[in-house]
Amino acid sequence: MELRSALPALLHGAAGLNMDRKKTYRYAAYIAVPMAVVILALFFYGRYADLKRSVAAASRDLAAMEALRGEYLAKKALLDSMAAKAAPTGESAVAAIEGIAKRTGIDGKIKSIKPLEEKADAGYAESPVEARLEGVDMNELVNFLYQAEHGERLIVVRELSIKERFEDRDLVDAVLRASLITKE
């Protein structure tokens, strides 16, 4: 109750005006309402700016996640195709290399294929072989390697050594170590 009587006295004394109580409250409302609107506007603008920053950050995160999703799907498709190529067939690594050589037309240029020690790890078996090719040109070698990589079986070339021939510089001798990967 004291506050109610103090406000008109304060306004009357400060302004030196002779106003009644109704006018005093009206003028106080004229001052308080715009101040409240300004304070609320500043509060809500701050919240709006925070939300706008949050939306921008979420949009960047979403774009990054979409990029990662695309990369994941591409790698998963590659892994699934390799897993399908690694399906067990009962075919030996020597037979797989000979089949690739026959398809590329260099089966007569293979001097030796010897199997190496097999390894097994995490449900997959690796059957390595060492193949010696003599008198092949670079185009035939590239076709052989392409067929090994893109054939129906999962073959990984671990090492490749190429030596130029003295009698014909267009031909090379190559020694490669390749592994046939199969599921156990």
Secondary structure as GFF3:
##gff-version 3
##sequence-region A 1 184
A	DSSP	alpha_helix	2	15	.	.	.	ID=ss1
A	DSSP	alpha_helix	21	85	.	.	.	ID=ss2
A	DSSP	alpha_helix	93	104	.	.	.	ID=ss3
A	DSSP	three_ten_helix	107	109	.	.	.	ID=ss4
A	DSSP	beta_strand	110	115	.	.	.	ID=ss5
A	DSSP	beta_strand	119	121	.	.	.	ID=ss6
A	DSSP	beta_strand	124	137	.	.	.	ID=ss7
A	DSSP	alpha_helix	138	150	.	.	.	ID=ss8
A	DSSP	beta_strand	155	164	.	.	.	ID=ss9
A	DSSP	beta_strand	171	183	.	.	.	ID=ss10
###
